[in-house]
Amino acid sequence: MRLSWIVGGALFCAAVAGPVAAQDLGLPVGSDAPRLTVKDLEGTPVDLGQWIGRKPVLIEFWATWCENCEALLPKLTSARSRAGDRVEFIGINVTVNQTPERVRRYMAEHQLPFRVLYDTEGASVRAFAAPATSYVVLIDRGGKIIYTGVGPDQEFEASVDRVAGISH
């Protein structure tokens, strides 16, 4: 419980602090993405390895109370619309001040462009060194991290298009 409050406080402070330039925080670009299991809202384990290293994956660490996350929704929705099923979009709820019911209500009110996972153990936050909510990680088909960023003003769309094979 204490760890979740510490992580939650750090995530909250970083989220309130505002946008951070891409590549400043979290796992280094070029490193291998962690392959781990995170539960969904029903408590069913979901192995991220079923996508990581097999197809491009975009992960956002988010919470229902995160204003930066809500500000990113249009960009994520647009990227998902363009990429379709060529990129797996995953939203990992950090579960700080969250309940499955609260997340389900949020999902009913907002059309989220990603598969929702619910990280009660904080395993993915630690594995991906998530510095804040609104942390986006883009992983290429080979399992390498090619983009990280935090905040509402991220520019990940061109990278998503590239890994999805969309030419301009």
MODELLER restraints for C-alpha pairs under 7 A, 6 or more apart:
rsr = mdl.restraints
at = mdl.atoms
rsr.add(forms.Gaussian(group=physical.xy_distance, feature=features.Distance(at['CA:4:A'], at['CA:96:A']), mean=6.69, stdev=0.5))
rsr.add(forms.Gaussian(group=physical.xy_distance, feature=features.Distance(at['CA:8:A'], at['CA:96:A']), mean=5.52, stdev=0.5))
rsr.add(forms.Gaussian(group=physical.xy_distance, feature=features.Distance(at['CA:10:A'], at['CA:132:A']), mean=6.96, stdev=0.5))
rsr.add(forms.Gaussian(group=physical.xy_distance, feature=features.Distance(at['CA:11:A'], at['CA:131:A']), mean=6.14, stdev=0.5))
rsr.add(forms.Gaussian(group=physical.xy_distance, feature=features.Distance(at['CA:11:A'], at['CA:132:A']), mean=4.00, stdev=0.5))
rsr.add(forms.Gaussian(group=physical.xy_distance, feature=features.Distance(at['CA:11:A'], at['CA:133:A']), mean=5.78, stdev=0.5))
rsr.add(forms.Gaussian(group=physical.xy_distance, feature=features.Distance(at['CA:12:A'], at['CA:132:A']), mean=6.80, stdev=0.5))
rsr.add(forms.Gaussian(group=physical.xy_distance, feature=features.Distance(at['CA:14:A'], at['CA:131:A']), mean=6.98, stdev=0.5))
rsr.add(forms.Gaussian(group=physical.xy_distance, feature=features.Distance(at['CA:14:A'], at['CA:132:A']), mean=5.37, stdev=0.5))
rsr.add(forms.Gaussian(group=physical.xy_distance, feature=features.Distance(at['CA:15:A'], at['CA:68:A']), mean=6.89, stdev=0.5))
rsr.add(forms.Gaussian(group=physical.xy_distance, feature=features.Distance(at['CA:15:A'], at['CA:132:A']), mean=5.71, stdev=0.5))
rsr.add(forms.Gaussian(group=physical.xy_distance, feature=features.Distance(at['CA:15:A'], at['CA:133:A']), mean=6.04, stdev=0.5))
rsr.add(forms.Gaussian(group=physical.xy_distance, feature=features.Distance(at['CA:15:A'], at['CA:151:A']), mean=6.95, stdev=0.5))
rsr.add(forms.Gaussian(group=physical.xy_distance, feature=features.Distance(at['CA:18:A'], at['CA:151:A']), mean=6.10, stdev=0.5))
rsr.add(forms.Gaussian(group=physical.xy_distance, feature=features.Distance(at['CA:19:A'], at['CA:150:A']), mean=6.00, stdev=0.5))
rsr.add(forms.Gaussian(group=physical.xy_distance, feature=features.Distance(at['CA:19:A'], at['CA:151:A']), mean=4.04, stdev=0.5))
rsr.add(forms.Gaussian(group=physical.xy_distance, feature=features.Distance(at['CA:19:A'], at['CA:152:A']), mean=6.20, stdev=0.5))
rsr.add(forms.Gaussian(group=physical.xy_distance, feature=features.Distance(at['CA:19:A'], at['CA:153:A']), mean=6.52, stdev=0.5))
rsr.add(forms.Gaussian(group=physical.xy_distance, feature=features.Distance(at['CA:20:A'], at['CA:149:A']), mean=6.90, stdev=0.5))
rsr.add(forms.Gaussian(group=physical.xy_distance, feature=features.Distance(at['CA:20:A'], at['CA:150:A']), mean=5.39, stdev=0.5))
rsr.add(forms.Gaussian(group=physical.xy_distance, feature=features.Distance(at['CA:20:A'], at['CA:151:A']), mean=5.99, stdev=0.5))
rsr.add(forms.Gaussian(group=physical.xy_distance, feature=features.Distance(at['CA:21:A'], at['CA:149:A']), mean=6.36, stdev=0.5))
rsr.add(forms.Gaussian(group=physical.xy_distance, feature=features.Distance(at['CA:21:A'], at['CA:150:A']), mean=6.98, stdev=0.5))
rsr.add(forms.Gaussian(group=physical.xy_distance, feature=features.Distance(at['CA:22:A'], at['CA:148:A']), mean=5.53, stdev=0.5))
rsr.add(forms.Gaussian(group=physical.xy_distance, feature=features.Distance(at['CA:22:A'], at['CA:149:A']), mean=4.00, stdev=0.5))
rsr.add(forms.Gaussian(group=physical.xy_distance, feature=features.Distance(at['CA:22:A'], at['CA:150:A']), mean=6.64, stdev=0.5))
rsr.add(forms.Gaussian(group=physical.xy_distance, feature=features.Distance(at['CA:23:A'], at['CA:29:A']), mean=6.88, stdev=0.5))
rsr.add(forms.Gaussian(group=physical.xy_distance, feature=features.Distance(at['CA:23:A'], at['CA:147:A']), mean=6.90, stdev=0.5))
rsr.add(forms.Gaussian(group=physical.xy_distance, feature=features.Distance(at['CA:23:A'], at['CA:148:A']), mean=5.32, stdev=0.5))
rsr.add(forms.Gaussian(group=physical.xy_distance, feature=features.Distance(at['CA:23:A'], at['CA:149:A']), mean=5.95, stdev=0.5))
rsr.add(forms.Gaussian(group=physical.xy_distance, feature=features.Distance(at['CA:25:A'], at['CA:131:A']), mean=6.37, stdev=0.5))
rsr.add(forms.Gaussian(group=physical.xy_distance, feature=features.Distance(at['CA:26:A'], at['CA:128:A']), mean=6.57, stdev=0.5))
rsr.add(forms.Gaussian(group=physical.xy_distance, feature=features.Distance(at['CA:26:A'], at['CA:129:A']), mean=4.79, stdev=0.5))
rsr.add(forms.Gaussian(group=physical.xy_distance, feature=features.Distance(at['CA:26:A'], at['CA:130:A']), mean=5.42, stdev=0.5))
rsr.add(forms.Gaussian(group=physical.xy_distance, feature=features.Distance(at['CA:26:A'], at['CA:131:A']), mean=5.88, stdev=0.5))
rsr.add(forms.Gaussian(group=physical.xy_distance, feature=features.Distance(at['CA:27:A'], at['CA:128:A']), mean=6.01, stdev=0.5))
rsr.add(forms.Gaussian(group=physical.xy_distance, feature=features.Distance(at['CA:27:A'], at['CA:129:A']), mean=5.92, stdev=0.5))
rsr.add(forms.Gaussian(group=physical.xy_distance, feature=features.Distance(at['CA:29:A'], at['CA:145:A']), mean=5.09, stdev=0.5))
rsr.add(forms.Gaussian(group=physical.xy_distance, feature=features.Distance(at['CA:29:A'], at['CA:146:A']), mean=5.21, stdev=0.5))
rsr.add(forms.Gaussian(group=physical.xy_distance, feature=features.Distance(at['CA:29:A'], at['CA:147:A']), mean=6.03, stdev=0.5))
rsr.add(forms.Gaussian(group=physical.xy_distance, feature=features.Distance(at['CA:30:A'], at['CA:144:A']), mean=5.57, stdev=0.5))
rsr.add(forms.Gaussian(group=physical.xy_distance, feature=features.Distance(at['CA:30:A'], at['CA:145:A']), mean=5.23, stdev=0.5))
rsr.add(forms.Gaussian(group=physical.xy_distance, feature=features.Distance(at['CA:30:A'], at['CA:146:A']), mean=5.98, stdev=0.5))
rsr.add(forms.Gaussian(group=physical.xy_distance, feature=features.Distance(at['CA:31:A'], at['CA:144:A']), mean=5.60, stdev=0.5))
rsr.add(forms.Gaussian(group=physical.xy_distance, feature=features.Distance(at['CA:31:A'], at['CA:145:A']), mean=5.65, stdev=0.5))
rsr.add(forms.Gaussian(group=physical.xy_distance, feature=features.Distance(at['CA:32:A'], at['CA:143:A']), mean=5.80, stdev=0.5))
rsr.add(forms.Gaussian(group=physical.xy_distance, feature=features.Distance(at['CA:32:A'], at['CA:144:A']), mean=4.61, stdev=0.5))
rsr.add(forms.Gaussian(group=physical.xy_distance, feature=features.Distance(at['CA:32:A'], at['CA:145:A']), mean=6.17, stdev=0.5))
rsr.add(forms.Gaussian(group=physical.xy_distance, feature=features.Distance(at['CA:33:A'], at['CA:139:A']), mean=6.89, stdev=0.5))
rsr.add(forms.Gaussian(group=physical.xy_distance, feature=features.Distance(at['CA:33:A'], at['CA:143:A']), mean=5.63, stdev=0.5))
rsr.add(forms.Gaussian(group=physical.xy_distance, feature=features.Distance(at['CA:33:A'], at['CA:144:A']), mean=5.70, stdev=0.5))
rsr.add(forms.Gaussian(group=physical.xy_distance, feature=features.Distance(at['CA:33:A'], at['CA:145:A']), mean=5.85, stdev=0.5))
rsr.add(forms.Gaussian(group=physical.xy_distance, feature=features.Distance(at['CA:34:A'], at['CA:127:A']), mean=6.29, stdev=0.5))
rsr.add(forms.Gaussian(group=physical.xy_distance, feature=features.Distance(at['CA:34:A'], at['CA:128:A']), mean=6.85, stdev=0.5))
rsr.add(forms.Gaussian(group=physical.xy_distance, feature=features.Distance(at['CA:35:A'], at['CA:48:A']), mean=5.61, stdev=0.5))
rsr.add(forms.Gaussian(group=physical.xy_distance, feature=features.Distance(at['CA:35:A'], at['CA:49:A']), mean=5.01, stdev=0.5))
rsr.add(forms.Gaussian(group=physical.xy_distance, feature=features.Distance(at['CA:35:A'], at['CA:52:A']), mean=6.75, stdev=0.5))
rsr.add(forms.Gaussian(group=physical.xy_distance, feature=features.Distance(at['CA:36:A'], at['CA:47:A']), mean=5.93, stdev=0.5))
rsr.add(forms.Gaussian(group=physical.xy_distance, feature=features.Distance(at['CA:36:A'], at['CA:48:A']), mean=5.66, stdev=0.5))
rsr.add(forms.Gaussian(group=physical.xy_distance, feature=features.Distance(at['CA:36:A'], at['CA:49:A']), mean=6.61, stdev=0.5))
rsr.add(forms.Gaussian(group=physical.xy_distance, feature=features.Distance(at['CA:37:A'], at['CA:45:A']), mean=6.03, stdev=0.5))
rsr.add(forms.Gaussian(group=physical.xy_distance, feature=features.Distance(at['CA:37:A'], at['CA:46:A']), mean=5.30, stdev=0.5))
rsr.add(forms.Gaussian(group=physical.xy_distance, feature=features.Distance(at['CA:37:A'], at['CA:47:A']), mean=4.25, stdev=0.5))
rsr.add(forms.Gaussian(group=physical.xy_distance, feature=features.Distance(at['CA:37:A'], at['CA:48:A']), mean=5.87, stdev=0.5))
rsr.add(forms.Gaussian(group=physical.xy_distance, feature=features.Distance(at['CA:38:A'], at['CA:45:A']), mean=5.58, stdev=0.5))
rsr.add(forms.Gaussian(group=physical.xy_distance, feature=features.Distance(at['CA:38:A'], at['CA:46:A']), mean=5.28, stdev=0.5))
rsr.add(forms.Gaussian(group=physical.xy_distance, feature=features.Distance(at['CA:38:A'], at['CA:47:A']), mean=6.55, stdev=0.5))
rsr.add(forms.Gaussian(group=physical.xy_distance, feature=features.Distance(at['CA:38:A'], at['CA:117:A']), mean=6.62, stdev=0.5))
rsr.add(forms.Gaussian(group=physical.xy_distance, feature=features.Distance(at['CA:38:A'], at['CA:119:A']), mean=5.90, stdev=0.5))
rsr.add(forms.Gaussian(group=physical.xy_distance, feature=features.Distance(at['CA:39:A'], at['CA:45:A']), mean=4.21, stdev=0.5))
rsr.add(forms.Gaussian(group=physical.xy_distance, feature=features.Distance(at['CA:39:A'], at['CA:46:A']), mean=5.50, stdev=0.5))
rsr.add(forms.Gaussian(group=physical.xy_distance, feature=features.Distance(at['CA:39:A'], at['CA:117:A']), mean=5.89, stdev=0.5))
rsr.add(forms.Gaussian(group=physical.xy_distance, feature=features.Distance(at['CA:39:A'], at['CA:118:A']), mean=5.69, stdev=0.5))
rsr.add(forms.Gaussian(group=physical.xy_distance, feature=features.Distance(at['CA:39:A'], at['CA:119:A']), mean=6.22, stdev=0.5))
rsr.add(forms.Gaussian(group=physical.xy_distance, feature=features.Distance(at['CA:40:A'], at['CA:46:A']), mean=6.67, stdev=0.5))
rsr.add(forms.Gaussian(group=physical.xy_distance, feature=features.Distance(at['CA:40:A'], at['CA:116:A']), mean=6.59, stdev=0.5))
rsr.add(forms.Gaussian(group=physical.xy_distance, feature=features.Distance(at['CA:40:A'], at['CA:117:A']), mean=4.26, stdev=0.5))
rsr.add(forms.Gaussian(group=physical.xy_distance, feature=features.Distance(at['CA:40:A'], at['CA:118:A']), mean=5.15, stdev=0.5))
rsr.add(forms.Gaussian(group=physical.xy_distance, feature=features.Distance(at['CA:41:A'], at['CA:100:A']), mean=5.92, stdev=0.5))
rsr.add(forms.Gaussian(group=physical.xy_distance, feature=features.Distance(at['CA:41:A'], at['CA:117:A']), mean=6.24, stdev=0.5))
rsr.add(forms.Gaussian(group=physical.xy_distance, feature=features.Distance(at['CA:41:A'], at['CA:118:A']), mean=5.58, stdev=0.5))
rsr.add(forms.Gaussian(group=physical.xy_distance, feature=features.Distance(at['CA:51:A'], at['CA:57:A']), mean=6.86, stdev=0.5))
rsr.add(forms.Gaussian(group=physical.xy_distance, feature=features.Distance(at['CA:52:A'], at['CA:143:A']), mean=5.30, stdev=0.5))
rsr.add(forms.Gaussian(group=physical.xy_distance, feature=features.Distance(at['CA:53:A'], at['CA:141:A']), mean=5.37, stdev=0.5))
rsr.add(forms.Gaussian(group=physical.xy_distance, feature=features.Distance(at['CA:53:A'], at['CA:142:A']), mean=4.55, stdev=0.5))
rsr.add(forms.Gaussian(group=physical.xy_distance, feature=features.Distance(at['CA:53:A'], at['CA:143:A']), mean=4.03, stdev=0.5))
rsr.add(forms.Gaussian(group=physical.xy_distance, feature=features.Distance(at['CA:54:A'], at['CA:141:A']), mean=5.45, stdev=0.5))
rsr.add(forms.Gaussian(group=physical.xy_distance, feature=features.Distance(at['CA:54:A'], at['CA:142:A']), mean=6.58, stdev=0.5))
rsr.add(forms.Gaussian(group=physical.xy_distance, feature=features.Distance(at['CA:55:A'], at['CA:87:A']), mean=6.48, stdev=0.5))
rsr.add(forms.Gaussian(group=physical.xy_distance, feature=features.Distance(at['CA:55:A'], at['CA:140:A']), mean=6.81, stdev=0.5))
rsr.add(forms.Gaussian(group=physical.xy_distance, feature=features.Distance(at['CA:55:A'], at['CA:141:A']), mean=4.20, stdev=0.5))
rsr.add(forms.Gaussian(group=physical.xy_distance, feature=features.Distance(at['CA:56:A'], at['CA:87:A']), mean=4.89, stdev=0.5))
rsr.add(forms.Gaussian(group=physical.xy_distance, feature=features.Distance(at['CA:56:A'], at['CA:88:A']), mean=6.30, stdev=0.5))
rsr.add(forms.Gaussian(group=physical.xy_distance, feature=features.Distance(at['CA:56:A'], at['CA:139:A']), mean=5.48, stdev=0.5))
rsr.add(forms.Gaussian(group=physical.xy_distance, feature=features.Distance(at['CA:56:A'], at['CA:140:A']), mean=4.47, stdev=0.5))
rsr.add(forms.Gaussian(group=physical.xy_distance, feature=features.Distance(at['CA:56:A'], at['CA:141:A']), mean=4.43, stdev=0.5))
rsr.add(forms.Gaussian(group=physical.xy_distance, feature=features.Distance(at['CA:56:A'], at['CA:163:A']), mean=6.32, stdev=0.5))
rsr.add(forms.Gaussian(group=physical.xy_distance, feature=features.Distance(at['CA:57:A'], at['CA:87:A']), mean=5.42, stdev=0.5))
rsr.add(forms.Gaussian(group=physical.xy_distance, feature=features.Distance(at['CA:57:A'], at['CA:88:A']), mean=4.65, stdev=0.5))
rsr.add(forms.Gaussian(group=physical.xy_distance, feature=features.Distance(at['CA:57:A'], at['CA:89:A']), mean=5.95, stdev=0.5))
rsr.add(forms.Gaussian(group=physical.xy_distance, feature=features.Distance(at['CA:57:A'], at['CA:138:A']), mean=5.86, stdev=0.5))
rsr.add(forms.Gaussian(group=physical.xy_distance, feature=features.Distance(at['CA:57:A'], at['CA:139:A']), mean=5.08, stdev=0.5))
rsr.add(forms.Gaussian(group=physical.xy_distance, feature=features.Distance(at['CA:57:A'], at['CA:140:A']), mean=6.65, stdev=0.5))
rsr.add(forms.Gaussian(group=physical.xy_distance, feature=features.Distance(at['CA:58:A'], at['CA:88:A']), mean=6.20, stdev=0.5))
rsr.add(forms.Gaussian(group=physical.xy_distance, feature=features.Distance(at['CA:58:A'], at['CA:89:A']), mean=4.92, stdev=0.5))
rsr.add(forms.Gaussian(group=physical.xy_distance, feature=features.Distance(at['CA:58:A'], at['CA:90:A']), mean=6.17, stdev=0.5))
rsr.add(forms.Gaussian(group=physical.xy_distance, feature=features.Distance(at['CA:58:A'], at['CA:137:A']), mean=5.74, stdev=0.5))
rsr.add(forms.Gaussian(group=physical.xy_distance, feature=features.Distance(at['CA:58:A'], at['CA:138:A']), mean=4.47, stdev=0.5))
rsr.add(forms.Gaussian(group=physical.xy_distance, feature=features.Distance(at['CA:58:A'], at['CA:139:A']), mean=6.26, stdev=0.5))
rsr.add(forms.Gaussian(group=physical.xy_distance, feature=features.Distance(at['CA:59:A'], at['CA:89:A']), mean=6.08, stdev=0.5))
rsr.add(forms.Gaussian(group=physical.xy_distance, feature=features.Distance(at['CA:59:A'], at['CA:90:A']), mean=4.77, stdev=0.5))
rsr.add(forms.Gaussian(group=physical.xy_distance, feature=features.Distance(at['CA:59:A'], at['CA:91:A']), mean=5.65, stdev=0.5))
rsr.add(forms.Gaussian(group=physical.xy_distance, feature=features.Distance(at['CA:59:A'], at['CA:136:A']), mean=5.63, stdev=0.5))
rsr.add(forms.Gaussian(group=physical.xy_distance, feature=features.Distance(at['CA:59:A'], at['CA:137:A']), mean=5.20, stdev=0.5))
rsr.add(forms.Gaussian(group=physical.xy_distance, feature=features.Distance(at['CA:59:A'], at['CA:138:A']), mean=6.47, stdev=0.5))
rsr.add(forms.Gaussian(group=physical.xy_distance, feature=features.Distance(at['CA:60:A'], at['CA:90:A']), mean=6.46, stdev=0.5))
rsr.add(forms.Gaussian(group=physical.xy_distance, feature=features.Distance(at['CA:60:A'], at['CA:91:A']), mean=4.84, stdev=0.5))
rsr.add(forms.Gaussian(group=physical.xy_distance, feature=features.Distance(at['CA:60:A'], at['CA:92:A']), mean=6.13, stdev=0.5))
rsr.add(forms.Gaussian(group=physical.xy_distance, feature=features.Distance(at['CA:60:A'], at['CA:134:A']), mean=6.11, stdev=0.5))
rsr.add(forms.Gaussian(group=physical.xy_distance, feature=features.Distance(at['CA:60:A'], at['CA:135:A']), mean=5.56, stdev=0.5))
rsr.add(forms.Gaussian(group=physical.xy_distance, feature=features.Distance(at['CA:60:A'], at['CA:136:A']), mean=4.44, stdev=0.5))
rsr.add(forms.Gaussian(group=physical.xy_distance, feature=features.Distance(at['CA:60:A'], at['CA:137:A']), mean=6.49, stdev=0.5))
rsr.add(forms.Gaussian(group=physical.xy_distance, feature=features.Distance(at['CA:61:A'], at['CA:91:A']), mean=5.93, stdev=0.5))
rsr.add(forms.Gaussian(group=physical.xy_distance, feature=features.Distance(at['CA:61:A'], at['CA:92:A']), mean=4.85, stdev=0.5))
rsr.add(forms.Gaussian(group=physical.xy_distance, feature=features.Distance(at['CA:61:A'], at['CA:93:A']), mean=5.91, stdev=0.5))
rsr.add(forms.Gaussian(group=physical.xy_distance, feature=features.Distance(at['CA:61:A'], at['CA:94:A']), mean=6.37, stdev=0.5))
rsr.add(forms.Gaussian(group=physical.xy_distance, feature=features.Distance(at['CA:61:A'], at['CA:133:A']), mean=5.25, stdev=0.5))
rsr.add(forms.Gaussian(group=physical.xy_distance, feature=features.Distance(at['CA:61:A'], at['CA:134:A']), mean=5.60, stdev=0.5))
rsr.add(forms.Gaussian(group=physical.xy_distance, feature=features.Distance(at['CA:61:A'], at['CA:135:A']), mean=5.31, stdev=0.5))
rsr.add(forms.Gaussian(group=physical.xy_distance, feature=features.Distance(at['CA:61:A'], at['CA:136:A']), mean=6.61, stdev=0.5))
rsr.add(forms.Gaussian(group=physical.xy_distance, feature=features.Distance(at['CA:62:A'], at['CA:69:A']), mean=5.98, stdev=0.5))
rsr.add(forms.Gaussian(group=physical.xy_distance, feature=features.Distance(at['CA:62:A'], at['CA:91:A']), mean=6.55, stdev=0.5))
rsr.add(forms.Gaussian(group=physical.xy_distance, feature=features.Distance(at['CA:62:A'], at['CA:92:A']), mean=6.10, stdev=0.5))
rsr.add(forms.Gaussian(group=physical.xy_distance, feature=features.Distance(at['CA:62:A'], at['CA:93:A']), mean=4.98, stdev=0.5))
rsr.add(forms.Gaussian(group=physical.xy_distance, feature=features.Distance(at['CA:62:A'], at['CA:94:A']), mean=6.10, stdev=0.5))
rsr.add(forms.Gaussian(group=physical.xy_distance, feature=features.Distance(at['CA:62:A'], at['CA:133:A']), mean=4.80, stdev=0.5))
rsr.add(forms.Gaussian(group=physical.xy_distance, feature=features.Distance(at['CA:62:A'], at['CA:134:A']), mean=5.42, stdev=0.5))
rsr.add(forms.Gaussian(group=physical.xy_distance, feature=features.Distance(at['CA:63:A'], at['CA:93:A']), mean=5.39, stdev=0.5))
rsr.add(forms.Gaussian(group=physical.xy_distance, feature=features.Distance(at['CA:63:A'], at['CA:94:A']), mean=6.13, stdev=0.5))
rsr.add(forms.Gaussian(group=physical.xy_distance, feature=features.Distance(at['CA:63:A'], at['CA:95:A']), mean=6.95, stdev=0.5))
rsr.add(forms.Gaussian(group=physical.xy_distance, feature=features.Distance(at['CA:63:A'], at['CA:133:A']), mean=6.63, stdev=0.5))
rsr.add(forms.Gaussian(group=physical.xy_distance, feature=features.Distance(at['CA:64:A'], at['CA:103:A']), mean=6.57, stdev=0.5))
rsr.add(forms.Gaussian(group=physical.xy_distance, feature=features.Distance(at['CA:64:A'], at['CA:106:A']), mean=6.55, stdev=0.5))
rsr.add(forms.Gaussian(group=physical.xy_distance, feature=features.Distance(at['CA:66:A'], at['CA:133:A']), mean=6.69, stdev=0.5))
rsr.add(forms.Gaussian(group=physical.xy_distance, feature=features.Distance(at['CA:68:A'], at['CA:134:A']), mean=5.90, stdev=0.5))
rsr.add(forms.Gaussian(group=physical.xy_distance, feature=features.Distance(at['CA:68:A'], at['CA:151:A']), mean=5.50, stdev=0.5))
rsr.add(forms.Gaussian(group=physical.xy_distance, feature=features.Distance(at['CA:68:A'], at['CA:152:A']), mean=4.73, stdev=0.5))
rsr.add(forms.Gaussian(group=physical.xy_distance, feature=features.Distance(at['CA:69:A'], at['CA:133:A']), mean=6.91, stdev=0.5))
rsr.add(forms.Gaussian(group=physical.xy_distance, feature=features.Distance(at['CA:69:A'], at['CA:134:A']), mean=4.81, stdev=0.5))
rsr.add(forms.Gaussian(group=physical.xy_distance, feature=features.Distance(at['CA:69:A'], at['CA:152:A']), mean=6.80, stdev=0.5))
rsr.add(forms.Gaussian(group=physical.xy_distance, feature=features.Distance(at['CA:71:A'], at['CA:152:A']), mean=5.49, stdev=0.5))
rsr.add(forms.Gaussian(group=physical.xy_distance, feature=features.Distance(at['CA:72:A'], at['CA:152:A']), mean=5.38, stdev=0.5))
rsr.add(forms.Gaussian(group=physical.xy_distance, feature=features.Distance(at['CA:76:A'], at['CA:113:A']), mean=6.48, stdev=0.5))
rsr.add(forms.Gaussian(group=physical.xy_distance, feature=features.Distance(at['CA:77:A'], at['CA:113:A']), mean=5.18, stdev=0.5))
rsr.add(forms.Gaussian(group=physical.xy_distance, feature=features.Distance(at['CA:79:A'], at['CA:157:A']), mean=5.99, stdev=0.5))
rsr.add(forms.Gaussian(group=physical.xy_distance, feature=features.Distance(at['CA:79:A'], at['CA:160:A']), mean=6.76, stdev=0.5))
rsr.add(forms.Gaussian(group=physical.xy_distance, feature=features.Distance(at['CA:80:A'], at['CA:113:A']), mean=6.31, stdev=0.5))
rsr.add(forms.Gaussian(group=physical.xy_distance, feature=features.Distance(at['CA:83:A'], at['CA:161:A']), mean=6.63, stdev=0.5))
rsr.add(forms.Gaussian(group=physical.xy_distance, feature=features.Distance(at['CA:83:A'], at['CA:164:A']), mean=5.67, stdev=0.5))
rsr.add(forms.Gaussian(group=physical.xy_distance, feature=features.Distance(at['CA:86:A'], at['CA:164:A']), mean=5.47, stdev=0.5))
rsr.add(forms.Gaussian(group=physical.xy_distance, feature=features.Distance(at['CA:87:A'], at['CA:164:A']), mean=6.13, stdev=0.5))
rsr.add(forms.Gaussian(group=physical.xy_distance, feature=features.Distance(at['CA:89:A'], at['CA:114:A']), mean=4.66, stdev=0.5))
rsr.add(forms.Gaussian(group=physical.xy_distance, feature=features.Distance(at['CA:89:A'], at['CA:115:A']), mean=6.27, stdev=0.5))
rsr.add(forms.Gaussian(group=physical.xy_distance, feature=features.Distance(at['CA:90:A'], at['CA:114:A']), mean=4.78, stdev=0.5))
rsr.add(forms.Gaussian(group=physical.xy_distance, feature=features.Distance(at['CA:90:A'], at['CA:115:A']), mean=4.72, stdev=0.5))
rsr.add(forms.Gaussian(group=physical.xy_distance, feature=features.Distance(at['CA:90:A'], at['CA:116:A']), mean=6.08, stdev=0.5))
rsr.add(forms.Gaussian(group=physical.xy_distance, feature=features.Distance(at['CA:91:A'], at['CA:114:A']), mean=5.58, stdev=0.5))
rsr.add(forms.Gaussian(group=physical.xy_distance, feature=features.Distance(at['CA:91:A'], at['CA:115:A']), mean=5.89, stdev=0.5))
rsr.add(forms.Gaussian(group=physical.xy_distance, feature=features.Distance(at['CA:91:A'], at['CA:116:A']), mean=4.88, stdev=0.5))
rsr.add(forms.Gaussian(group=physical.xy_distance, feature=features.Distance(at['CA:91:A'], at['CA:117:A']), mean=6.15, stdev=0.5))
rsr.add(forms.Gaussian(group=physical.xy_distance, feature=features.Distance(at['CA:92:A'], at['CA:116:A']), mean=5.93, stdev=0.5))
rsr.add(forms.Gaussian(group=physical.xy_distance, feature=features.Distance(at['CA:92:A'], at['CA:117:A']), mean=4.72, stdev=0.5))
rsr.add(forms.Gaussian(group=physical.xy_distance, feature=features.Distance(at['CA:92:A'], at['CA:118:A']), mean=5.81, stdev=0.5))
rsr.add(forms.Gaussian(group=physical.xy_distance, feature=features.Distance(at['CA:92:A'], at['CA:119:A']), mean=6.55, stdev=0.5))
rsr.add(forms.Gaussian(group=physical.xy_distance, feature=features.Distance(at['CA:93:A'], at['CA:117:A']), mean=6.01, stdev=0.5))
rsr.add(forms.Gaussian(group=physical.xy_distance, feature=features.Distance(at['CA:93:A'], at['CA:118:A']), mean=4.89, stdev=0.5))
rsr.add(forms.Gaussian(group=physical.xy_distance, feature=features.Distance(at['CA:93:A'], at['CA:119:A']), mean=6.10, stdev=0.5))
rsr.add(forms.Gaussian(group=physical.xy_distance, feature=features.Distance(at['CA:94:A'], at['CA:118:A']), mean=6.62, stdev=0.5))
rsr.add(forms.Gaussian(group=physical.xy_distance, feature=features.Distance(at['CA:94:A'], at['CA:119:A']), mean=5.59, stdev=0.5))
rsr.add(forms.Gaussian(group=physical.xy_distance, feature=features.Distance(at['CA:94:A'], at['CA:122:A']), mean=6.92, stdev=0.5))
rsr.add(forms.Gaussian(group=physical.xy_distance, feature=features.Distance(at['CA:95:A'], at['CA:118:A']), mean=6.47, stdev=0.5))
rsr.add(forms.Gaussian(group=physical.xy_distance, feature=features.Distance(at['CA:95:A'], at['CA:119:A']), mean=6.22, stdev=0.5))
rsr.add(forms.Gaussian(group=physical.xy_distance, feature=features.Distance(at['CA:95:A'], at['CA:120:A']), mean=5.88, stdev=0.5))
rsr.add(forms.Gaussian(group=physical.xy_distance, feature=features.Distance(at['CA:132:A'], at['CA:150:A']), mean=6.95, stdev=0.5))
rsr.add(forms.Gaussian(group=physical.xy_distance, feature=features.Distance(at['CA:134:A'], at['CA:150:A']), mean=5.39, stdev=0.5))
rsr.add(forms.Gaussian(group=physical.xy_distance, feature=features.Distance(at['CA:134:A'], at['CA:151:A']), mean=5.58, stdev=0.5))
rsr.add(forms.Gaussian(group=physical.xy_distance, feature=features.Distance(at['CA:135:A'], at['CA:149:A']), mean=5.61, stdev=0.5))
rsr.add(forms.Gaussian(group=physical.xy_distance, feature=features.Distance(at['CA:135:A'], at['CA:150:A']), mean=4.43, stdev=0.5))
rsr.add(forms.Gaussian(group=physical.xy_distance, feature=features.Distance(at['CA:136:A'], at['CA:148:A']), mean=5.43, stdev=0.5))
rsr.add(forms.Gaussian(group=physical.xy_distance, feature=features.Distance(at['CA:136:A'], at['CA:149:A']), mean=5.32, stdev=0.5))
rsr.add(forms.Gaussian(group=physical.xy_distance, feature=features.Distance(at['CA:136:A'], at['CA:150:A']), mean=6.33, stdev=0.5))
rsr.add(forms.Gaussian(group=physical.xy_distance, feature=features.Distance(at['CA:137:A'], at['CA:145:A']), mean=6.90, stdev=0.5))
rsr.add(forms.Gaussian(group=physical.xy_distance, feature=features.Distance(at['CA:137:A'], at['CA:147:A']), mean=5.70, stdev=0.5))
rsr.add(forms.Gaussian(group=physical.xy_distance, feature=features.Distance(at['CA:137:A'], at['CA:148:A']), mean=4.58, stdev=0.5))
rsr.add(forms.Gaussian(group=physical.xy_distance, feature=features.Distance(at['CA:137:A'], at['CA:149:A']), mean=6.92, stdev=0.5))
rsr.add(forms.Gaussian(group=physical.xy_distance, feature=features.Distance(at['CA:138:A'], at['CA:145:A']), mean=5.85, stdev=0.5))
rsr.add(forms.Gaussian(group=physical.xy_distance, feature=features.Distance(at['CA:138:A'], at['CA:146:A']), mean=5.73, stdev=0.5))
rsr.add(forms.Gaussian(group=physical.xy_distance, feature=features.Distance(at['CA:138:A'], at['CA:147:A']), mean=5.01, stdev=0.5))
rsr.add(forms.Gaussian(group=physical.xy_distance, feature=features.Distance(at['CA:138:A'], at['CA:148:A']), mean=6.49, stdev=0.5))
rsr.add(forms.Gaussian(group=physical.xy_distance, feature=features.Distance(at['CA:139:A'], at['CA:145:A']), mean=4.40, stdev=0.5))
rsr.add(forms.Gaussian(group=physical.xy_distance, feature=features.Distance(at['CA:139:A'], at['CA:146:A']), mean=5.66, stdev=0.5))
rsr.add(forms.Gaussian(group=physical.xy_distance, feature=features.Distance(at['CA:140:A'], at['CA:146:A']), mean=6.48, stdev=0.5))
rsr.add(forms.Gaussian(group=physical.xy_distance, feature=features.Distance(at['CA:140:A'], at['CA:163:A']), mean=6.15, stdev=0.5))
